Amino acid sequence: MISLFLPQITRDLSLVKHGLEILPRDPSSFTPFSDGRGLLLGHDMARNREEIARFSRRDAEAYPAYEAYLARIASILRPAILAPIPELPPRLRDLRTWWRYGRIAKRLGSDLHDALSILAAPATRILDRWFESEPLRATFATDAIIGALVAPSTPGSAYVLLHHVMGDAGGKRGVWGYVRGGMGGLADALEKACLAAGVAIRRSAEVARIRLRGGRAAGITLAGGTEIAAPVVASSVDARHTFLEFLEARDVPGGFRERVKSIDYAAASMKINLALDGLPRFETGGIPPAVALRGTVHIAPAVAYIERAFDDARHNRASEAPVLEVTIPSTVDESLAPPGKHVMSIFAQYTPYRLVGTDWDHDGAAYADRTIDLLAAYAPDIRERILHRQVLTPLDLERTYGLTGGSIMQGAMSLDQLGPLRLGYRPPIPGLYLCGAATHPGGGVMGACGRNAAREILRDRGAGIPPGSPSARI
């Protein structure tokens, strides 16, 4: 799914010309319940109110104001994502950035209190203030926990509620979509844009070291011994790989090295991908399944259910009854599967990286079976539909994609690791930059980390990198 990707990047790199196509989803979500009812939400406010009214007329009346409330705050805070965050301790060169953030605070005006509450409060406090029906609160609560080892009652979890209304990559503010051809379609478009700009790309080129000369980044060394010289090295892999594996301990200032060691990677993720022989049979209340299942299917019938799932993880146990976010993008993008077939992606929470008494190599397949069993309570024919299955445990994500601890956000998106408390684009090694999710504003397919880092690189080099001068990007 995609929504947060910055339209500035799409325009600057002409990604549409290079094949990027985002397909909006409507409806956007469906939450089934064990009694056969379901909550379907989309882009039609009148229809949403009708759906919500089946559970609570009061909530149906409150819903438009809630959406407007989040959208208003998100629209004002959005420039904070586009701009580099001022680093701590404050530096003279960051005065312009602090001034920009001061303007954002001024624009919030009477909404400043609410904005700070959303940044720091638990999601349950915000949702309880607006809604009384458990189906609606549970559906929205899942927005606050994705990719995080937090419960809806954890302080700071409300911040993620803003993300579902902040993006506009789907063509309209707050709309989420699918990239045609799968998320790899975005990577393909970026690659074509890079090649058109004269960038040289090496695939399957494992990095062994970041080379320094006189304390300054001077290029990289590949696992086979090949050296690539460059005046700038920009790393989008996580900080632990960059500073604890690619550099010698003596080359990283002690205080900064300890800060990298203290990054919290506990928010592990697990994905299960399925190839299906047809669309699963969910009870959709008379709505054609091919329509109802276009968006995200939430398996989280109550906030208390989510809290119990988190409590298991808090004690290093995989959730007995996990929270599931299920998408079937082939309902929108016919290119993903042959006629009559479908692909399903299941995001399961909570799955701690370290398990008591076992590990994911031993328990991964069995836990995937348990997840399918849970899904079968809502889609009884799911097992007989499965043609192929791919299970990506936290260990698989770490080994295959270099995501420390299986953290898709390159570190927790918690209050102690956000904003100026996240790593900066300029580590204390001249010529070396971070441009991935380890920096502000963190995880999510938005491109803001890379765009901000690129602007800092150009700023440091005056007029920018001269034509023909090589650069290395990990």
C-alpha positions in Angstrom: 0.0 0.0 0.0 1.1 3.5 -0.6 -0.1 7.0 0.3 2.7 8.9 2.1 5.1 9.0 -0.9 5.9 12.7 -1.5 4.4 14.0 -4.7 7.4 16.3 -5.0 9.6 13.3 -5.7 7.1 11.9 -8.2 7.2 15.3 -10.1 11.0 15.9 -9.7 11.9 12.5 -11.0 9.1 12.2 -13.6 8.1 8.9 -12.1 4.8 8.7 -13.9 6.6 9.0 -17.2 8.9 6.1 -16.0 5.9 3.9 -15.4 4.7 4.6 -11.8 0.9 4.1 -11.5 -1.0 4.2 -8.3 -4.4 2.6 -8.2 -6.8 4.0 -5.5 -8.7 1.6 -3.3 -12.4 2.2 -2.6 -13.6 0.9 -0.2 -10.5 1.3 1.8 -11.1 -1.1 4.7 -13.4 -3.9 5.9 -13.6 -5.2 9.4 -15.5 -8.5 9.8 -17.0 -9.7 13.1 -17.8 -13.2 14.4 -21.5 -12.4 14.5 -21.5 -12.1 10.7 -21.6 -8.3 10.6 -18.9 -6.1 9.1 -17.8 -2.5 9.0 -17.0 -1.2 5.5 -15.4 2.2 5.1 -14.4 4.1 1.9 -14.2 7.5 0.4 -18.0 8.3 0.4 -18.7 10.1 3.6 -22.5 9.6 3.4 -22.0 5.8 2.9 -19.5 5.7 5.8 -22.0 7.3 8.1 -24.6 4.8 7.1 -22.2 1.9 7.8 -21.2 3.4 11.2 -24.8 4.1 12.1 -25.5 0.3 12.1 -23.3 0.2 15.2 -23.8 3.7 16.7 -25.8 6.7 15.5 -23.8 8.9 17.8 -20.5 7.8 16.2 -22.0 8.3 12.7 -22.6 11.9 13.6 -19.1 12.3 15.1 -17.2 10.7 12.3 -17.0 13.6 9.7 -15.8 15.9 12.5 -13.2 13.4 13.5 -11.9 13.0 10.0 -11.8 16.8 9.5 -10.0 17.2 12.9 -7.2 14.8 11.9 -6.9 16.2 8.4 -6.7 19.8 9.7 -3.8 18.9 12.0 -2.1 16.7 9.5 -2.1 19.3 6.8 -0.4 21.8 9.1 2.2 19.3 10.4 2.9 17.9 7.0 5.7 20.5 6.2 7.5 19.2 9.3 7.9 15.9 7.4 9.1 17.6 4.2 11.8 19.6 6.0 14.9 18.2 7.8 14.5 18.2 11.5 16.8 20.5 13.6 19.3 18.4 15.4 20.2 18.4 19.1 22.1 20.2 20.6 20.9 23.3 18.6 23.4 24.6 16.1 23.6 28.0 14.4 23.1 26.5 11.0 19.7 25.1 12.1 18.1 28.5 12.9 16.2 28.6 9.7 14.8 25.1 10.4 13.8 26.1 14.0 12.1 29.2 12.5 10.2 27.0 10.1 9.0 24.8 13.0 8.0 27.9 14.9 5.8 28.9 12.0 4.1 25.5 12.0 3.3 25.9 15.7 1.9 29.4 15.1 -0.3 28.1 12.3 -1.7 25.5 14.6 -3.1 28.2 16.8 -5.9 26.8 19.0 -5.1 23.4 17.5 -1.7 23.3 19.1 -2.9 21.6 22.2 -4.7 18.9 20.2 -1.6 18.4 18.0 0.6 17.9 21.0 -1.9 15.5 22.5 -1.9 13.4 19.3 1.9 13.4 19.3 2.1 12.2 22.9 -1.2 10.6 23.9 -2.3 6.9 23.6 -4.6 6.2 20.7 -7.3 5.0 23.1 -7.5 8.4 24.7 -8.2 10.1 21.3 -10.6 7.4 20.1 -12.5 7.2 23.4 -13.1 10.9 23.2 -14.7 10.6 19.8 -16.4 7.2 19.6 -18.4 4.8 21.7 -18.8 1.8 19.4 -16.2 -1.0 19.8 -16.1 -1.9 16.1 -15.2 1.6 15.0 -12.6 2.1 17.8 -11.0 -1.2 17.1 -10.8 -0.5 13.4 -9.1 2.8 13.9 -6.8 1.4 16.7 -5.1 -0.9 14.2 -3.9 2.3 12.4 -1.9 3.2 15.6 0.1 0.0 16.0 1.3 -1.1 12.6 5.0 -1.9 12.6 5.3 -1.0 16.3 5.6 -2.9 19.5 3.0 -0.7 21.2 -0.6 -1.1 22.3 -3.4 1.4 21.6 -3.1 2.4 25.3 0.7 3.2 24.9 1.5 6.9 25.1 2.5 8.2 21.7 0.5 5.6 19.7 -2.0 8.3 18.6 0.7 9.9 16.4 0.3 7.1 13.8 -3.4 7.9 13.5 -2.3 11.0 11.5 -0.6 8.9 8.9 -3.9 7.6 7.4 -4.9 11.1 6.5 -1.5 12.7 5.8 -0.6 11.3 2.4 -1.9 12.0 -1.0 0.1 9.6 -3.3 -3.2 7.9 -4.0 -4.4 11.0 -5.9 -6.3 12.6 -3.0 -5.4 13.5 0.5 -5.8 10.6 2.8 -6.4 8.0 0.0 -4.3 4.9 0.1 -3.6 2.9 -3.1 -1.7 0.0 -4.6 1.3 0.4 -6.9 0.4 -1.3 -10.2 2.5 -4.4 -10.5 3.2 -4.5 -6.7 5.4 -2.2 -4.7 8.3 -3.2 -6.9 6.7 -1.0 -9.5 7.8 2.0 -7.5 11.4 0.6 -7.4 11.2 0.0 -11.1 10.2 3.6 -11.8 12.9 5.0 -9.5 15.5 2.8 -11.3 14.4 4.1 -14.7 14.6 7.7 -13.5 18.1 7.1 -12.1 19.3 5.5 -15.3 17.9 8.4 -17.3 19.9 10.7 -15.1 23.1 8.8 -15.8 23.3 6.9 -12.5 25.2 3.6 -12.5 23.4 0.8 -10.6 25.1 -2.4 -9.3 22.7 -5.2 -8.2 23.7 -8.0 -5.8 26.8 -6.0 -4.8 27.2 -6.8 -1.1 28.9 -4.0 0.8 31.7 -5.0 3.2 33.1 -1.7 4.4 32.8 2.0 4.2 36.3 3.3 3.4 37.7 6.3 5.2 40.7 8.5 4.4 41.9 11.0 7.0 38.7 10.4 9.0 36.5 11.2 6.0 34.3 8.9 3.9 36.1 8.0 0.7 34.0 5.2 -0.8 33.1 1.6 -0.2 34.6 -1.8 -0.5 32.4 -4.7 -1.8 32.5 -8.2 -0.4 34.5 -9.4 -3.3 37.2 -6.8 -2.7 36.2 -4.3 -5.4 36.7 -0.7 -4.2 34.5 2.2 -5.3 35.9 5.7 -4.6 33.5 8.5 -3.9 33.5 11.9 -2.1 30.0 11.1 -0.7 28.6 7.9 0.7 24.9 7.9 1.5 23.6 4.8 3.4 19.9 3.9 3.4 20.5 0.7 5.4 19.9 0.8 9.1 22.2 2.4 11.5 23.4 -0.8 13.1 24.7 -2.1 9.8 26.2 1.3 8.8 28.1 2.1 11.9 28.6 -1.3 13.7 29.4 -3.5 10.7 30.6 -1.3 7.8 33.0 0.8 10.0 35.6 -0.1 12.6 34.8 0.8 16.2 37.8 3.2 16.3 36.3 5.2 13.4 33.0 5.9 15.1 33.0 8.4 18.0 32.3 6.6 21.2 29.2 8.6 22.2 27.6 8.2 18.8 28.5 4.5 18.7 26.7 4.0 22.0 23.7 5.9 20.7 23.5 3.6 17.7 23.7 0.6 20.1 20.8 1.9 22.1 18.4 2.1 19.1 15.3 0.1 19.9 14.6 -2.5 17.2 12.1 -4.4 19.2 9.1 -3.7 16.9 9.5 -6.8 14.8 7.1 -7.7 11.9 5.9 -10.8 10.2 4.4 -11.1 6.7 2.6 -14.1 5.1 2.1 -13.9 1.4 -0.4 -16.3 -0.3 -1.2 -17.2 -3.9 -4.9 -18.1 -4.0 -7.1 -20.2 -6.3 -9.9 -17.7 -6.1 -11.3 -15.0 -3.8 -11.8 -16.1 -0.2 -15.4 -16.2 1.0 -15.8 -13.5 3.7 -19.2 -12.6 5.0 -19.6 -9.1 3.4 -23.2 -8.3 4.2 -24.4 -8.6 0.6 -21.7 -6.4 -0.8 -19.9 -8.2 -3.7 -16.6 -9.6 -2.2 -14.6 -8.3 -5.1 -15.7 -4.8 -4.0 -15.6 -5.2 -0.2 -12.2 -6.8 -0.2 -10.4 -4.1 -2.3 -9.1 -2.4 0.9 -7.5 -3.6 4.1 -9.3 -6.4 6.0 -8.8 -5.9 9.7 -9.0 -8.9 12.0 -9.2 -7.1 15.4 -12.8 -7.2 16.7 -12.1 -5.1 19.8 -9.5 -2.8 21.4 -9.3 -5.3 24.3 -8.4 -8.0 21.7 -5.5 -5.8 20.5 -4.4 -5.2 24.1 -4.3 -8.9 24.8 -2.2 -9.5 21.7 0.2 -6.9 22.9 0.4 -8.3 26.4 1.6 -11.6 24.9 4.4 -9.9 23.0 5.4 -7.8 26.0 6.4 -11.1 27.6 8.3 -12.3 24.5 5.5 -14.5 23.3 4.0 -14.4 19.8 0.4 -13.2 20.2 -1.9 -16.1 20.8 -4.6 -14.3 18.8 -2.7 -11.9 16.5 -4.0 -8.7 15.0 -4.1 -9.2 11.2 -4.1 -6.6 8.4 -4.9 -8.4 5.2 -4.8 -7.1 1.7 -5.8 -8.7 -1.6 -4.3 -6.2 -4.1 -5.3 -8.4 -7.1 -8.9 -7.2 -6.6 -7.7 -3.8 -7.9 -4.6 -4.7 -9.9 -5.3 -7.5 -12.4 -1.7 -7.7 -13.4 -0.7 -9.4 -10.1 -2.4 -12.8 -10.8 -3.8 -14.9 -13.6 -7.6 -14.6 -14.3 -9.6 -16.0 -11.4 -6.5 -16.2 -9.1 -5.5 -13.7 -6.4 -2.6 -12.8 -4.1 -3.0 -12.0 -0.4 -0.6 -10.3 2.0 -1.1 -10.8 5.7 0.6 -8.6 8.2 0.6 -10.3 11.7 1.1 -8.7 15.0 2.6 -9.1 17.5 5.6 -11.2 16.7 8.6 -10.4 19.0 12.1 -10.9 17.6 13.1 -13.0 20.6 10.7 -15.7 21.8 10.6 -17.4 25.2 11.7 -21.1 25.0 12.0 -21.2 21.2 12.9 -19.2 18.1 11.3 -18.3 14.7 13.4 -20.9 12.8 11.6 -23.6 14.8 8.2 -22.0 15.2 7.7 -19.8 12.1 5.7 -22.3 10.0 3.5 -23.4 12.9 2.7 -19.8 13.7 1.8 -19.1 10.1 -0.6 -22.1 10.4 -2.1 -20.6 13.5 -2.6 -17.3 11.7 -4.4 -19.0 8.8 -6.6 -20.8 11.3 -7.6 -17.5 12.8 -8.3 -16.1 9.4 -10.5 -19.1 8.6 -12.9 -18.1 11.3 -13.8 -15.2 9.0 -13.1 -16.7 5.6 -13.9 -20.5 6.1 -12.6 -21.5 2.7 -9.2 -19.9 3.0 -7.2 -23.1 3.5 -8.6 -24.8 0.3 -7.8 -21.6 -1.7 -4.1 -21.6 -0.9 -1.9 -22.6 -3.8 1.5 -21.3 -2.4 2.6 -19.7 0.8 5.6 -17.5 1.7 6.3 -16.9 5.4 8.6 -14.0 6.4 9.3 -14.1 10.1 11.3 -11.4 11.9 14.4 -13.5 11.4 13.7 -13.8 7.7 13.3 -10.1 7.4 16.6 -9.6 9.1 18.5 -12.1 7.1 17.0 -11.4 3.7 16.6 -7.6 3.8 19.1 -6.5 6.4 16.4 -5.2 8.7 17.9 -5.5 12.2 15.5 -7.3 14.6 12.9 -7.6 11.8 12.1 -3.9 12.3 10.6 -2.5 9.0 11.0 1.0 10.4 14.7 0.8 11.1 14.0 1.4 14.7 10.9 2.0 16.8 8.6 4.9 15.9 8.2 5.8 19.6 8.5 9.2 21.3 12.1 8.6 22.3 13.1 7.9 18.7 11.2 10.5 16.8 12.0 14.0 15.5 15.3 15.4 16.8 15.7 12.2 18.8 16.0 10.2 15.7 19.4 10.0 14.0 20.4 13.0 11.8 21.3 12.9 8.1 24.9 13.9 9.0 26.6 11.4 11.4 29.9 12.6 12.9 31.9 11.3 10.0 32.5 13.9 7.2 31.3 12.7 3.8 29.0 10.0 5.2 25.2 10.5 5.3 22.2 8.6 6.4 19.3 8.7 4.0 17.0 5.8 5.1 14.3 5.3 7.7 16.8 5.5 10.6 16.5 9.3 10.1 13.6 11.7 10.4 10.7 11.2 9.7 11.2 7.4 10.0 9.5 4.5 8.4 6.9 4.3 5.8 7.1 4.5 2.0 7.4 8.2 1.8 10.8 9.1 0.4 11.1 12.0 2.8 14.3 10.7 4.5 16.1 10.4 1.2 14.9 13.7 -0.2 15.9 15.5 3.0 19.3 13.8 3.0 19.9 14.7 -0.6 19.1 18.4 0.1 21.6 18.3 3.0 24.3 16.8 0.8 23.7 19.5 -1.9 23.7 22.2 0.8 27.1 20.9 2.2 28.6 20.8 -1.3 27.5 24.3 -2.2 26.4 24.2 -5.8 25.9 20.4 -5.5 27.9 17.4 -6.8 29.7 18.5 -10.0 28.7 16.5 -13.2 30.8 13.4 -13.6 31.8 13.2 -10.0 31.0 9.8 -8.6 28.9 9.1 -5.5 28.2 5.9 -3.7 24.8 5.0 -2.3 24.4 1.9 -0.2 
